[in-house]
Amino acid sequence: MTSPATSSDREKVVSKLPGWLRQSLKIRAAQHGIEIQAAVEQGIRDWCSLASATANIDTSGADSFSTFLPPGQWDEFRQVTTDRRVSLIQGLAQSIQLWLDANPAPDVERPEITRRIVVCNQKGGVGKTAITAGLGEALAEDPNRLHAVQVAKALAKALRASETQSEDTLTGDPLDIENLPGLGLRVLLVDFDPQCHLTNQLGAEPLPMDGDSLTNHMAGTPKGDVRDLIVSVDDETFGGRLHLLPACNDAFLLDVRLSAVRAREAALERALAPLEGDYDVIVIDCPPSLGLSMDAAAYYGRRRDGERPGQSGALIVVQAEDSSADAYELLTSQIDDLRGDLQVDIDYLGIVVNLYDSRRGYIATSSLQGWVDIKDPRVVGLIGDLKEQKEAVRMKQPLLSYAPKSQQAIGMRALAREIA
């Protein structure tokens, strides 16, 4: 069946496909960054050029499927199916399977140097832990499934709306949501905070005080292999790609212990170096501190030889209120001092405005505009103060598996792609 085209030089065709094949087509086209109609067009062209039909496809349960093809292609296809004595549904299924076989899922692009993302702010309570977890989850999501992502123009729209103090900056427009394959990266989340918030949020147990810990490895007194401390965040959407290095309360003593360590700025790097070959990205959830531990974290995020600018560095989490601005100044001063003292490049990956709610009025909207006006670093994420994150924490589950279609989950995926 055909109908007049709704786009130039194409006509709408309607047939049937089994759901599993339609879903495979949708995912694979997204993975290759092409439109579904282009994939179907190529599949039909290749199938018609074969000397004979290919193996039969199970089309049981097929339901309606429509796309747009060049004028005349569907008529030619119908004639070929008649000549080969197969139904239109079977011929279309074979054509799409032929395209899938010729266009396998692309390999996940992995960085040559393990990326190190240091999530930080001297002020507590801004949601660094939630951003660390959500970012890591978004980076590790299944690349063979589609996930709702808020495209960049939606962030830009929300930031523009803040200039007019809109009450509707985070409701989102359906046209701003795109279904994209997961990034599929191997991610290690490091709970670098003695309060163990990240560990507890993801349902893991803090490391015992009398056992081994990241603190011991940084202080040069390890009790075992650092790999033995790592636990997997088990959820099918992450497919074994998301791991956690839990915290231990002994990290309260880290600054004291680091004061006796040579080249203490490199202590975190020495501790985590054995793990880097196993991961594409390591995300550090920093404590609200400006001490030696923060120096070590910032140094770990420095740009290494051969690493492109913006691959690793500091991701600063703030809220749209005045005290976050004071803390921001302290943190950036510390990082700038470290840059000068050690002659290293520490890149800012951007600012994430977290827990935003325009209904709080002028304080929130004007503060958001203040962050936008900084320009360098720029705002790379805007995450609303919504209930799903709090519920996920209460349930000790990852946000992106607990509420994968929530506005916060969609924003976390946008953040992951914004700094990728």
Phi and psi in degrees as a GROMACS rama.xvg file:
@    title "Ramachandran Plot"
@    xaxis  label "Phi"
@    yaxis  label "Psi"
@TYPE xy
-129.381  158.575  THR-2
-144.271  163.137  SER-3
-55.8642  147.226  PRO-4
-66.9725  144.262  ALA-5
-102.939  -4.80807  THR-6
-129.773  157.949  SER-7
-60.0798  137.165  SER-8
62.0225  25.9634  ASP-9
-140.772  155.329  ARG-10
-125.222  147.065  GLU-11
-80.6599  133.775  LYS-12
-122.736  145.528  VAL-13
-127.093  129.066  VAL-14
-145.952  -148.899  SER-15
-138.687  151.018  LYS-16
-145.701  147.419  LEU-17
-66.8245  146.618  PRO-18
-57.5713  -40.3886  GLY-19
-64.4762  -35.3433  TRP-20
-74.4609  -38.2804  LEU-21
-62.602  -41.0514  ARG-22
-67.0865  -41.1241  GLN-23
-61.1749  -41.4445  SER-24
-62.77  -44.4229  LEU-25
-61.6412  -45.4278  LYS-26
-67.7717  -46.1793  ILE-27
-65.5419  -39.2188  ARG-28
-61.8401  -40.9504  ALA-29
-65.0259  -39.1513  ALA-30
-62.679  -34.1865  GLN-31
-93.2623  -2.27245  HIS-32
68.7815  35.0199  GLY-33
-123.971  164.098  ILE-34
-77.9781  149.626  GLU-35
-59.5841  -39.853  ILE-36
-62.7912  -33.4234  GLN-37
-68.9782  -37.3018  ALA-38
-66.4785  -43.7417  ALA-39
-64.0087  -42.8365  VAL-40
-57.3979  -46.7373  GLU-41
-66.6857  -40.5845  GLN-42
-62.1474  -43.8141  GLY-43
-64.9766  -42.0448  ILE-44
-61.0677  -45.1102  ARG-45
-67.0501  -38.8505  ASP-46
-66.044  -42.0796  TRP-47
-65.6262  -27.3774  CYS-48
-82.6193  -9.18706  SER-49
-70.1675  159.419  LEU-50
-74.6741  -23.132  ALA-51
-157.229  170.437  SER-52
-65.6375  156.145  ALA-53
-91.6553  -172.717  THR-54
-61.3153  146.157  ALA-55
-62.3896  143.602  ASN-56
-107.618  139.772  ILE-57
-70.8944  109.621  ASP-58
-107.331  16.3168  THR-59
-61.0713  140.601  SER-60
76.9757  13.1555  GLY-61
-62.8819  140.991  ALA-62
-132.261  -178.878  ASP-63
-56.9288  137.666  SER-64
-143.744  132.57  PHE-65
-133.517  152.42  SER-66
-157.818  -177.736  THR-67
-119.194  129.986  PHE-68
-126.558  160.335  LEU-69
-60.3718  145.006  PRO-70
-54.4773  133.928  PRO-71
92.1702  -21.6209  GLY-72
-66.7882  -38.346  GLN-73
-68.0838  -39.0241  TRP-74
-63.3198  -42.897  ASP-75
-62.4219  -41.8717  GLU-76
-62.8079  -42.7087  PHE-77
-59.0462  -41.0665  ARG-78
-65.5348  -39.8926  GLN-79
-66.3124  -40.9521  VAL-80
-63.3149  -37.131  THR-81
-63.8677  -45.1412  THR-82
-62.2594  -34.6035  ASP-83
-91.4702  0.0435506  ARG-84
58.5939  43.8735  ARG-85
-123.806  155.632  VAL-86
-73.3533  161.054  SER-87
-58.7866  -41.1814  LEU-88
-62.8423  -44.2694  ILE-89
-66.6289  -42.4932  GLN-90
-62.4973  -40.5839  GLY-91
-66.1579  -42.1896  LEU-92
-61.3225  -43.4363  ALA-93
-63.9536  -39.2729  GLN-94
-62.1864  -44.9603  SER-95
-69.0063  -39.9274  ILE-96
-64.1531  -36.0995  GLN-97
-61.5441  -43.5282  LEU-98
-64.3922  -41.2655  TRP-99
-60.9044  -42.5944  LEU-100
-65.6407  -34.1187  ASP-101
-81.3135  -13.6713  ALA-102
-131.411  72.2907  ASN-103
-63.2378  161.067  PRO-104
-58.5455  130.328  ALA-105
-68.7006  150.681  PRO-106
-67.0633  148.035  ASP-107
-66.721  130.914  VAL-108
-77.3594  118.541  GLU-109
-107.243  139.925  ARG-110
-67.8268  146.385  PRO-111
-68.4881  -34.2352  GLU-112
-116.338  129.103  ILE-113
-53.7689  125.331  THR-114
-74.226  141.545  ARG-115
-123.868  114.196  ARG-116
-111.206  117.902  ILE-117
-102.75  106.577  VAL-118
-89.9291  117.825  VAL-119
-147.932  160.078  CYS-120
178.725  137.008  ASN-121
-66.1768  -24.7668  GLN-122
-82.9094  133.502  LYS-123
-82.2754  160.609  GLY-124
81.9399  7.3129  GLY-125
-87.6402  -9.9922  VAL-126
97.3805  29.5528  GLY-127
-58.7202  -39.9496  LYS-128
-65.2956  -43.8253  THR-129
-62.1711  -39.9398  ALA-130
-68.1509  -41.8152  ILE-131
-57.856  -49.9795  THR-132
-64.3742  -48.7826  ALA-133
-63.0832  -40.588  GLY-134
-63.6594  -47.3989  LEU-135
-61.2191  -40.755  GLY-136
-63.2262  -43.0301  GLU-137
-64.9731  -36.2225  ALA-138
-68.8327  -27.4093  LEU-139
-99.19  -2.43375  ALA-140
-60.6685  154.882  GLU-141
-56.5279  120.318  ASP-142
-76.3  -7.43731  PRO-143
-104.431  19.6021  ASN-144
-134.992  156.433  ARG-145
-96.3054  140.477  LEU-146
-132.349  144.204  HIS-147
-71.8537  127.658  ALA-148
-128.583  137.953  VAL-149
-84.878  117.065  GLN-150
-71.7687  162.877  VAL-151
-57.261  -35.1746  ALA-152
-64.2668  -24.8388  LYS-153
-70.2344  -39.234  ALA-154
-63.5711  -44.9459  LEU-155
-60.0038  -39.5208  ALA-156
-64.3571  -41.7277  LYS-157
-65.0569  -39.6047  ALA-158
-69.2992  -38.024  LEU-159
-63.7706  -38.6615  ARG-160
-64.264  -28.5559  ALA-161
-63.2444  -26.9721  SER-162
-65.9002  -27.7495  GLU-163
-102.946  10.3452  THR-164
56.6302  43.6116  GLN-165
-64.2602  144.55  SER-166
-87.7547  4.08717  GLU-167
-130.812  35.974  ASP-168
-75.1272  -18.5676  THR-169
-120.645  11.5668  LEU-170
-72.7776  -31.1999  THR-171
79.4204  144.994  GLY-172
-108.146  134.896  ASP-173
-52.3229  -29.9904  PRO-174
-70.5062  -14.9199  LEU-175
-89.3226  -2.9023  ASP-176
-103.99  130.353  ILE-177
-125.608  139.776  GLU-178
-91.0981  117.767  ASN-179
-128.749  152.563  LEU-180
-63.3616  149.793  PRO-181
-63.2595  161.71  GLY-182
-80.5987  -24.6112  LEU-183
65.0167  28.3756  GLY-184
-88.7434  155.79  LEU-185
-87.7826  119.832  ARG-186
-125.939  134.413  VAL-187
-113.286  122.804  LEU-188
-94.7619  128.832  LEU-189
-112.793  117.091  VAL-190
-84.8332  100.935  ASP-191
-99.7844  12.0742  PHE-192
-109.479  124.291  ASP-193
-62.2465  -15.463  PRO-194
-76.2979  -11.2602  GLN-195
64.2749  26.4618  CYS-196
-62.6048  -45.0232  HIS-197
-63.5007  -42.5388  LEU-198
-58.7024  -48.3271  THR-199
-67.6178  -39.7657  ASN-200
-61.3764  -34.5899  GLN-201
-92.3035  10.9134  LEU-202
78.4504  16.2045  GLY-203
-96.2236  168.485  ALA-204
-100.179  134.379  GLU-205
-58.1556  150.393  PRO-206
-70.3232  142.19  LEU-207
-69.1843  147.821  PRO-208
-62.4227  -29.8072  MET-209
-92.6537  8.17441  ASP-210
-109.228  -157.433  GLY-211
-86.9045  160.753  ASP-212
-162.488  166.647  SER-213
-60.8707  -36.2427  LEU-214
-57.5888  -45.049  THR-215
-61.2517  -41.9334  ASN-216
-67.1706  -36.7578  HIS-217
-70.2421  -33.9739  MET-218
-82.7551  -3.04552  ALA-219
82.3196  18.439  GLY-220
-126.808  55.7471  THR-221
-67.8759  152.447  PRO-222
-110.397  7.22851  LYS-223
175.823  -164.397  GLY-224
-83.4352  131.799  ASP-225
-61.0277  -26.4678  VAL-226
-62.823  -28.2568  ARG-227
-71.0668  -11.8056  ASP-228
-87.0639  -14.5758  LEU-229
-81.2894  140.35  ILE-230
-122.78  152.16  VAL-231
-90.2456  139.782  SER-232
-87.646  96.6246  VAL-233
-81.2026  112.079  ASP-234
-162.102  137.244  ASP-235
-61.1943  -28.2682  GLU-236
-69.6057  -18.8365  THR-237
-102.102  -12.9585  PHE-238
52.6148  37.2158  GLY-239
77.0875  8.93446  GLY-240
-92.0747  -11.1057  ARG-241
-111.129  119.89  LEU-242
-125.909  162.23  HIS-243
-132.229  134.127  LEU-244
-100.266  102.671  LEU-245
-65.2254  160.475  PRO-246
-89.4715  167.843  ALA-247
-136.511  146.607  CYS-248
-62.6096  -15.7911  ASN-249
-65.4157  -12.3843  ASP-250
-65.6448  -15.6589  ALA-251
-60.5021  -25.2986  PHE-252
-97.4042  5.88703  LEU-253
-61.6791  -45.5515  LEU-254
-61.1698  -39.0014  ASP-255
-63.4872  -44.8066  VAL-256
-69.7459  -35.117  ARG-257
-68.4195  -25.1893  LEU-258
-62.1442  -20.0819  SER-259
-102.08  7.33195  ALA-260
-101.855  135.611  VAL-261
-72.0052  146.452  ARG-262
46.9557  52.4437  ALA-263
-63.9792  -25.0908  ARG-264
-61.275  -27.3385  GLU-265
-94.5326  9.87083  ALA-266
-64.0502  -41.4516  ALA-267
-67.8019  -39.0794  LEU-268
-63.6869  -42.0856  GLU-269
-62.6516  -38.2719  ARG-270
-69.5055  -38.7746  ALA-271
-93.9275  -11.3274  LEU-272
-53.4265  -40.3508  ALA-273
-63.1376  -17.1528  PRO-274
-94.2142  -17.6643  LEU-275
-62.0815  -32.9939  GLU-276
-65.7555  -16.7914  GLY-277
-91.992  -7.46364  ASP-278
-135.335  151.475  TYR-279
-86.7474  -35.1141  ASP-280
-139.027  136.143  VAL-281
-119.092  123.629  ILE-282
-112.477  124.133  VAL-283
-103.185  121.004  ILE-284
-91.0836  101.873  ASP-285
-82.5499  153.149  CYS-286
-76.5534  162.136  PRO-287
-77.2829  78.8668  PRO-288
-147.447  151.251  SER-289
-115.561  23.2238  LEU-290
-86.8363  -160.817  GLY-291
-64.1282  -31.4594  LEU-292
-64.2196  -36.5756  SER-293
-69.9221  -36.139  MET-294
-58.0885  -44.8117  ASP-295
-65.1011  -39.0761  ALA-296
-67.6375  -44.9753  ALA-297
-63.4958  -41.3183  ALA-298
-63.1884  -38.4414  TYR-299
-62.3429  -31.6505  TYR-300
-86.0926  5.22923  GLY-301
-64.8092  159.06  ARG-302
-75.8701  123.998  ARG-303
-89.9562  165.472  ARG-304
-58.5234  130.125  ASP-305
83.7521  -1.50572  GLY-306
-93.9969  135.21  GLU-307
-69.9963  145.012  ARG-308
-57.1426  141.005  PRO-309
85.2317  1.62217  GLY-310
-81.8125  -38.2564  GLN-311
-129.613  161.484  SER-312
146.694  -159.857  GLY-313
-98.3185  127.517  ALA-314
-108.801  115.185  LEU-315
-99.5344  124.989  ILE-316
-102.33  129.317  VAL-317
-135.313  171.66  VAL-318
-117.462  162.915  GLN-319
-85.3509  68.527  ALA-320
-155.266  167.943  GLU-321
-70.3365  -36.2744  ASP-322
-66.1821  -28.2516  SER-323
-63.712  -34.3533  SER-324
-66.1652  -39.3562  ALA-325
-63.2968  -44.631  ASP-326
-65.5713  -36.0756  ALA-327
-60.2445  -43.3738  TYR-328
-62.1779  -41.1646  GLU-329
-63.712  -44.34  LEU-330
-65.3292  -47.9957  LEU-331
-65.5928  -31.6164  THR-332
-64.4708  -41.8161  SER-333
-63.5697  -44.7853  GLN-334
-65.7879  -40.7552  ILE-335
-65.2206  -37.7862  ASP-336
-63.5277  -41.2561  ASP-337
-64.8125  -40.6493  LEU-338
-55.1373  -48.0576  ARG-339
-71.5248  -43.5306  GLY-340
-65.6692  -40.5304  ASP-341
-103.039  -2.43186  LEU-342
55.3237  53.3959  GLN-343
-125.297  158.68  VAL-344
-97.422  116.919  ASP-345
-116.623  110.263  ILE-346
-83.3638  145.703  ASP-347
-91.4251  122.833  TYR-348
-82.5891  -14.4434  LEU-349
136.444  -178.697  GLY-350
-115.117  133.464  ILE-351
-109.659  119.205  VAL-352
-89.4168  111.559  VAL-353
-107.226  158.967  ASN-354
56.6735  41.536  LEU-355
-86.5316  138.262  TYR-356
-147.488  106.76  ASP-357
-65.2686  -17.4852  SER-358
-68.4082  -11.9909  ARG-359
-76.1893  -2.50854  ARG-360
87.4611  -151.692  GLY-361
-59.4338  -38.333  TYR-362
-58.9671  -45.815  ILE-363
-69.6536  -49.1364  ALA-364
-69.2047  -38.464  THR-365
-71.4495  -36.1236  SER-366
-66.4809  -41.4296  SER-367
-58.5794  -43.8382  LEU-368
-63.0158  -33.3823  GLN-369
-62.7423  -40.2676  GLY-370
-67.3415  -41.2668  TRP-371
-62.1617  -36.8502  VAL-372
-70.1357  -16.4125  ASP-373
-61.5766  -39.4806  ILE-374
70.6493  -43.1298  LYS-375
-139.511  101.181  ASP-376
-76.2945  155.568  PRO-377
-92.0399  163.48  ARG-378
-74.6181  122.921  VAL-379
-113.233  -3.82768  VAL-380
-157.848  143.989  GLY-381
-135.02  109.034  LEU-382
-114.797  127.314  ILE-383
-77.7328  158.531  GLY-384
-88.9987  84.6813  ASP-385
-121.294  166.86  LEU-386
-75.3073  -24.6509  LYS-387
-61.4266  -39.4739  GLU-388
-62.7319  -43.9848  GLN-389
-63.9499  -38.3678  LYS-390
-66.2769  -41.629  GLU-391
-62.362  -40.4396  ALA-392
-62.3816  -44.7442  VAL-393
-61.1264  -37.8605  ARG-394
-84.2793  -5.11041  MET-395
56.1015  45.828  LYS-396
-126.694  151.45  GLN-397
-62.0763  137.331  PRO-398
-56.9572  -41.6851  LEU-399
-75.5666  -11.4599  LEU-400
-102.085  -29.2902  SER-401
-71.238  -44.9821  TYR-402
-138.214  70.7769  ALA-403
-65.0518  -22.1585  PRO-404
-104.032  8.0507  LYS-405
-70.1504  158.625  SER-406
-60.9351  -35.7664  GLN-407
-67.2272  -42.1222  GLN-408
-62.5242  -42.6323  ALA-409
-61.9658  -39.1401  ILE-410
-68.7953  -35.6536  GLY-411
-64.3674  -39.7483  MET-412
-65.9843  -37.8548  ARG-413
-63.5666  -41.8349  ALA-414
-60.7071  -44.4332  LEU-415
-59.7519  -39.3882  ALA-416
-77.8909  -27.8487  ARG-417
-67.8047  -34.4501  GLU-418
-103.593  5.15573  ILE-419
